[in-house]
């Protein structure tokens, strides 16, 4: 009986690791991912080691439309807080401040999302899909209207609502996302904000876009919680609104 129990425990420990390793192995079957690892992984490993990241990690992505910045935050299992790892510039912008409302409006979404697609054969080199539209977006758009979709963080330098970084930068972001997913992170959060949501910026931009003030106040709660504790707040979607806990 003890031998059987021991074998079961071994299987429980090895199956998840095998499943995670399979994700990376499958990604490496694609030429662009293989090349991204060949070009970027050695230098990224060196940067990770300098940052104190020597094994698996969780990844959090924050994007700021006005500043045109995309931040990568990492947290290892032995740490309580996320730490900023790298920041990239958008190479092009689409639309204006305010959430995406309807298909074809050219807007980049604003809200609390997660990566739902790894596309190693993207028309824009490599791309990471964002799970827009969520419930809040769908209710905002209204029945009978199309929300649009296919929002990605990608290579190249063109956009109609996406976040383009250039091919060279997306290689790094994509590799880090693969490593996080392969290490066991089932959901990689992506929070897209209109701007760095300080009180000063809220006052400034709410004056310019008063119709967005109420919505932005809900986003600011999530921004402020992370800014204070460097941990992600729990966010629910209730009746077309974000509820930050």
Sine and cosine of phi, psi and omega as CSV:
sin_phi,cos_phi,sin_psi,cos_psi,sin_omega,cos_omega
0.00,0.00,-0.70,0.72,-0.01,-1.00
-0.88,0.47,-0.62,0.79,0.00,-1.00
-0.91,0.42,-0.66,0.75,0.02,-1.00
-0.89,0.47,-0.72,0.70,0.00,-1.00
-0.88,0.47,-0.66,0.75,0.00,-1.00
-0.88,0.47,-0.68,0.74,0.02,-1.00
-0.90,0.44,-0.62,0.78,0.02,-1.00
-0.90,0.44,-0.66,0.75,0.02,-1.00
-0.90,0.44,-0.64,0.77,0.03,-1.00
-0.89,0.46,-0.68,0.73,0.02,-1.00
-0.89,0.45,-0.65,0.76,0.00,-1.00
-0.89,0.46,-0.56,0.83,-0.02,-1.00
-0.98,0.18,-0.52,0.85,-0.10,-1.00
-1.00,0.03,-0.50,0.86,-0.06,-1.00
-0.88,0.47,-0.74,0.67,0.02,-1.00
-0.87,0.49,-0.66,0.75,0.00,-1.00
-0.88,0.48,-0.66,0.75,0.02,-1.00
-0.88,0.47,-0.71,0.71,-0.02,-1.00
-0.88,0.47,-0.65,0.76,0.00,-1.00
-0.92,0.39,-0.72,0.70,0.00,-1.00
-0.88,0.48,-0.55,0.84,0.01,-1.00
-0.88,0.47,-0.58,0.82,0.00,-1.00
-0.86,0.50,-0.77,0.64,0.01,-1.00
-0.90,0.43,-0.68,0.73,0.01,-1.00
-0.85,0.52,-0.67,0.75,0.02,-1.00
-0.91,0.41,-0.64,0.77,0.03,-1.00
-0.90,0.43,-0.62,0.78,-0.03,-1.00
-0.94,0.34,-0.13,0.99,0.09,-1.00
-0.96,0.29,-0.29,0.96,-0.02,-1.00
-1.00,-0.06,0.70,-0.71,-0.13,-0.99
-0.86,0.52,-0.67,0.74,-0.06,-1.00
-0.93,0.37,-0.58,0.81,0.04,-1.00
-0.94,0.34,-0.68,0.73,0.03,-1.00
-0.85,0.52,-0.70,0.71,0.01,-1.00
-0.92,0.40,-0.62,0.79,0.02,-1.00
-0.88,0.48,-0.68,0.73,0.05,-1.00
-0.90,0.44,-0.68,0.74,-0.02,-1.00
-0.89,0.46,-0.60,0.80,-0.06,-1.00
-1.00,0.07,-0.55,0.83,-0.21,-0.98
-0.91,-0.42,-0.42,0.91,-0.22,-0.97
-0.92,0.38,-0.61,0.79,0.00,-1.00
-0.88,0.48,-0.74,0.67,-0.01,-1.00
-0.93,0.36,-0.60,0.80,0.04,-1.00
-0.90,0.43,-0.65,0.76,0.04,-1.00
-0.87,0.50,-0.65,0.76,0.04,-1.00
-0.89,0.46,-0.69,0.73,0.03,-1.00
-0.91,0.41,-0.63,0.78,0.03,-1.00
-0.89,0.46,-0.68,0.73,0.01,-1.00
-0.89,0.45,-0.66,0.75,0.04,-1.00
-0.90,0.45,-0.49,0.87,0.02,-1.00
-1.00,0.07,0.02,1.00,0.01,-1.00
0.99,0.11,0.30,0.95,0.00,-1.00
-0.96,-0.27,0.96,-0.27,-0.10,-0.99
-0.91,-0.42,0.07,1.00,0.00,-1.00
-0.49,-0.87,-0.62,-0.78,-0.01,-1.00
-0.94,0.35,0.37,-0.93,-0.02,-1.00
-0.44,-0.90,0.38,-0.92,0.18,-0.98
-0.99,-0.14,0.59,-0.81,-0.05,-1.00
-0.90,-0.43,0.70,-0.72,0.13,-0.99
-0.79,-0.61,0.74,-0.67,-0.02,-1.00
-0.92,-0.38,0.80,-0.60,0.07,-1.00
-0.86,-0.51,0.74,-0.67,0.01,-1.00
-0.84,-0.54,0.63,-0.78,-0.03,-1.00
-0.80,-0.60,0.92,-0.40,-0.14,-0.99
-0.92,0.39,-0.75,0.66,-0.06,-1.00
-0.89,0.45,-0.69,0.72,0.00,-1.00
-0.98,0.21,-0.32,0.95,-0.03,-1.00
0.91,0.41,0.65,0.76,-0.05,-1.00
-0.84,-0.54,0.61,-0.79,0.12,-0.99
-0.84,-0.55,0.86,-0.51,-0.06,-1.00
-0.96,-0.27,0.64,-0.77,0.13,-0.99
-0.93,-0.37,0.85,-0.52,0.02,-1.00
-0.92,-0.39,0.67,-0.75,-0.03,-1.00
-0.84,-0.54,0.52,-0.85,0.09,-1.00
-0.62,-0.79,0.81,-0.59,0.03,-1.00
-1.00,-0.02,0.33,-0.94,-0.05,-1.00
-0.85,0.52,-0.44,0.90,-0.04,-1.00
-1.00,0.01,0.00,1.00,-0.02,-1.00
-0.93,-0.37,0.47,-0.88,0.00,-1.00
-1.00,-0.07,-0.28,0.96,-0.12,-0.99
-0.76,-0.65,0.48,-0.88,0.12,-0.99
-0.96,0.27,0.46,-0.89,0.05,-1.00
-0.75,-0.66,0.70,-0.71,0.01,-1.00
-0.90,0.44,0.79,-0.62,-0.03,-1.00
-0.96,-0.27,-0.79,0.61,-0.01,-1.00
-0.54,-0.84,0.43,-0.90,0.07,-1.00
-0.78,-0.62,0.71,-0.71,0.00,-1.00
-0.85,-0.53,0.51,-0.86,0.09,-1.00
-1.00,0.01,0.67,-0.74,0.24,-0.97
-0.87,0.50,0.56,-0.83,0.07,-1.00
-0.98,-0.21,-0.08,1.00,0.08,-1.00
-0.35,-0.94,0.37,-0.93,-0.02,-1.00
-0.81,-0.58,0.40,-0.92,0.03,-1.00
-0.67,-0.74,0.67,-0.74,0.05,-1.00
0.95,0.30,-0.43,-0.90,-0.03,-1.00
-0.71,-0.71,-0.15,-0.99,0.04,-1.00
-0.95,0.32,0.51,-0.86,-0.08,-1.00
0.90,-0.43,0.44,-0.90,-0.08,-1.00
-0.95,0.32,0.28,-0.96,0.16,-0.99
-0.96,0.27,0.72,-0.69,-0.09,-1.00
-0.91,-0.40,-0.64,0.77,-0.15,-0.99
-0.48,-0.88,0.42,-0.91,0.00,-1.00
-0.84,0.55,0.74,-0.67,0.07,-1.00
1.00,0.01,0.01,1.00,-0.03,-1.00
-0.99,0.16,-0.11,0.99,0.05,-1.00
0.96,0.28,0.11,0.99,-0.06,-1.00
-0.99,0.12,0.60,-0.80,0.24,-0.97
-0.99,0.10,0.76,-0.65,-0.05,-1.00
-0.87,0.50,0.31,-0.95,0.15,-0.99
-0.75,-0.66,0.76,-0.65,0.00,-1.00
0.44,-0.90,-0.23,-0.97,-0.07,-1.00
-0.95,-0.30,0.91,-0.42,-0.12,-0.99
-0.76,-0.66,-0.12,-0.99,0.11,-0.99
-0.49,-0.87,0.34,-0.94,0.06,-1.00
-0.95,0.32,0.78,-0.62,0.02,-1.00
-0.82,-0.57,-0.04,1.00,0.02,-1.00
-0.58,-0.81,0.73,-0.68,0.24,-0.97
-0.94,-0.33,0.92,-0.38,-0.05,-1.00
-0.92,-0.38,0.98,-0.19,-0.03,-1.00
-0.99,0.14,-0.07,1.00,0.01,-1.00
-0.80,-0.60,0.64,0.77,-0.05,-1.00
-0.91,0.41,0.45,-0.89,0.14,-0.99
-0.92,0.39,-0.23,0.97,-0.01,-1.00
-0.88,-0.48,0.74,0.68,0.04,-1.00
0.95,0.30,-0.99,0.11,0.11,-0.99
-0.78,-0.63,0.51,-0.86,0.00,-1.00
-0.50,-0.86,0.51,-0.86,0.06,-1.00
-0.89,-0.45,0.88,-0.47,-0.04,-1.00
-0.98,0.20,0.63,-0.77,0.07,-1.00
-0.97,-0.25,0.68,-0.73,-0.13,-0.99
-0.98,0.20,0.74,0.68,0.22,-0.98
-0.99,0.13,0.66,-0.75,0.00,1.00
-1.00,0.05,0.59,-0.81,0.17,-0.99
-0.99,-0.13,-0.16,-0.99,-0.06,-1.00
-0.89,0.46,-0.62,0.78,0.01,-1.00
-0.90,0.44,-0.70,0.71,0.01,-1.00
-0.89,0.46,-0.69,0.73,-0.05,-1.00
-0.89,0.45,-0.66,0.75,0.01,-1.00
-0.93,0.36,-0.61,0.80,0.02,-1.00
-0.89,0.46,-0.65,0.76,-0.03,-1.00
-0.92,0.40,-0.62,0.78,0.03,-1.00
1.00,-0.03,0.42,-0.91,-0.02,-1.00
-0.90,0.43,0.63,-0.78,0.04,-1.00
1.00,0.05,-0.16,0.99,0.02,-1.00
-0.95,-0.31,0.46,-0.89,0.00,-1.00
-1.00,-0.07,0.77,-0.64,-0.01,-1.00
-0.97,0.26,-0.40,0.92,-0.21,-0.98
0.98,0.18,0.01,-1.00,-0.02,-1.00
-0.08,-1.00,-0.43,-0.90,0.01,-1.00
0.81,0.58,0.81,0.59,0.06,-1.00
-0.99,-0.13,0.81,-0.58,-0.09,-1.00
-0.72,-0.69,0.44,-0.90,0.33,-0.94
-1.00,-0.09,0.87,-0.50,-0.19,-0.98
-0.54,-0.84,0.03,-1.00,0.05,-1.00
-0.99,0.11,-0.35,-0.94,-0.05,-1.00
0.89,0.46,-0.20,-0.98,-0.04,-1.00
-0.56,-0.83,0.71,0.70,0.08,-1.00
-0.74,-0.67,0.44,-0.90,-0.03,-1.00
-0.35,-0.94,0.59,-0.81,0.25,-0.97
-0.75,-0.66,0.92,0.38,0.01,-1.00
0.95,-0.30,-0.20,0.98,0.00,-1.00
-1.00,-0.02,-0.06,-1.00,0.05,-1.00
-0.88,-0.48,0.98,-0.18,0.00,-1.00
-1.00,-0.01,0.62,-0.79,-0.07,-1.00
-0.84,-0.55,-0.11,0.99,-0.23,-0.97
1.00,0.05,0.39,-0.92,-0.03,-1.00
-0.89,0.45,-0.65,0.76,-0.06,-1.00
-0.90,0.44,-0.65,0.76,-0.03,-1.00
-0.96,0.27,-0.61,0.79,-0.03,-1.00
-0.92,0.40,-0.45,0.89,0.06,-1.00
-0.84,0.54,-0.71,0.70,-0.01,-1.00
-0.92,0.39,-0.74,0.68,-0.04,-1.00
-0.89,0.46,-0.67,0.75,-0.02,-1.00
-0.91,0.42,-0.72,0.70,0.01,-1.00
-0.87,0.50,-0.70,0.72,0.00,-1.00
-0.91,0.41,-0.60,0.80,0.05,-1.00
-0.92,0.40,-0.65,0.76,0.06,-1.00
-0.88,0.47,-0.68,0.73,0.00,-1.00
-0.89,0.45,-0.67,0.74,0.02,-1.00
-0.90,0.44,-0.72,0.69,0.01,-1.00
-0.90,0.44,-0.66,0.75,-0.01,-1.00
-0.92,0.38,-0.46,0.89,0.02,-1.00
-0.99,0.16,-0.05,1.00,0.09,-1.00
0.90,-0.44,0.01,1.00,0.01,-1.00
-0.99,0.17,0.97,-0.26,-0.06,-1.00
-0.94,0.33,-0.60,0.80,-0.03,-1.00
-0.82,-0.57,0.84,-0.55,0.05,-1.00
-0.98,-0.22,0.94,-0.34,-0.05,-1.00
-0.95,0.31,0.61,-0.79,0.09,-1.00
-0.75,-0.66,0.94,-0.34,0.05,-1.00
-0.98,-0.22,0.85,-0.53,0.00,-1.00
-0.94,-0.33,0.90,-0.44,-0.04,-1.00
-0.94,-0.34,0.45,-0.89,0.05,-1.00
-0.93,0.37,-0.49,0.87,-0.05,-1.00
-0.20,-0.98,0.14,-0.99,0.15,-0.99
-0.89,0.46,0.90,-0.44,-0.27,-0.96
-1.00,0.01,0.82,0.57,0.14,-0.99
-0.96,0.29,0.27,-0.96,0.03,-1.00
-0.89,0.47,-0.61,0.79,0.00,-1.00
-0.90,0.44,-0.69,0.72,0.02,-1.00
-0.93,0.36,-0.59,0.81,0.05,-1.00
-0.87,0.49,-0.69,0.72,0.01,-1.00
-0.90,0.43,-0.69,0.72,-0.03,-1.00
-0.89,0.45,-0.79,0.61,-0.11,-0.99
-0.98,0.18,-0.45,0.89,0.06,-1.00
-0.93,0.38,-0.48,0.88,0.08,-1.00
-0.92,0.38,-0.61,0.79,-0.01,-1.00
-0.98,0.20,-0.54,0.84,-0.05,-1.00
-0.77,-0.64,0.91,0.40,-0.09,-1.00
-0.86,0.50,-0.45,0.89,-0.01,-1.00
-0.93,0.37,-0.27,0.96,-0.03,-1.00
-0.99,-0.17,-0.09,1.00,-0.15,-0.99
-0.83,0.55,-0.75,0.66,-0.05,-1.00
-0.87,0.49,-0.70,0.71,0.02,-1.00
-0.91,0.42,-0.71,0.70,-0.02,-1.00
-0.89,0.46,-0.52,0.86,0.04,-1.00
-0.89,0.46,-0.54,0.84,0.05,-1.00
-0.95,0.32,-0.61,0.79,0.05,-1.00
-0.93,0.38,-0.60,0.80,-0.05,-1.00
-0.88,0.47,-0.53,0.85,0.01,-1.00
-0.89,0.46,-0.66,0.75,0.05,-1.00
-0.93,0.37,-0.65,0.76,0.05,-1.00
-0.88,0.48,-0.73,0.68,-0.06,-1.00
-0.91,0.41,-0.61,0.79,0.01,-1.00
-0.89,0.46,-0.69,0.72,0.02,-1.00
-0.94,0.34,-0.65,0.76,-0.01,-1.00
-0.86,0.50,-0.55,0.83,-0.03,-1.00
-0.98,0.19,-0.75,0.66,-0.15,-0.99
-0.95,-0.32,-0.14,0.99,-0.07,-1.00
0.83,0.56,0.58,0.81,0.13,-0.99
-0.69,-0.73,0.52,-0.85,-0.06,-1.00
-0.98,0.22,0.75,-0.66,0.08,-1.00
-0.97,0.26,0.43,-0.90,0.11,-0.99
-0.98,0.21,0.76,-0.64,-0.04,-1.00
-0.83,-0.56,0.84,-0.54,0.09,-1.00
-0.96,-0.27,0.36,-0.93,0.06,-1.00
-0.91,-0.41,0.94,-0.34,-0.11,-0.99
-0.79,-0.62,0.87,-0.50,0.09,-1.00
0.78,0.62,0.67,0.74,0.06,-1.00
0.99,0.15,0.21,0.98,0.00,-1.00
-0.76,-0.66,0.45,-0.89,0.14,-0.99
-1.00,0.09,0.74,-0.67,0.07,-1.00
-0.91,-0.42,0.95,-0.32,-0.06,-1.00
-1.00,-0.05,0.81,-0.59,-0.01,-1.00
-0.95,-0.30,0.00,0.00,0.00,0.00
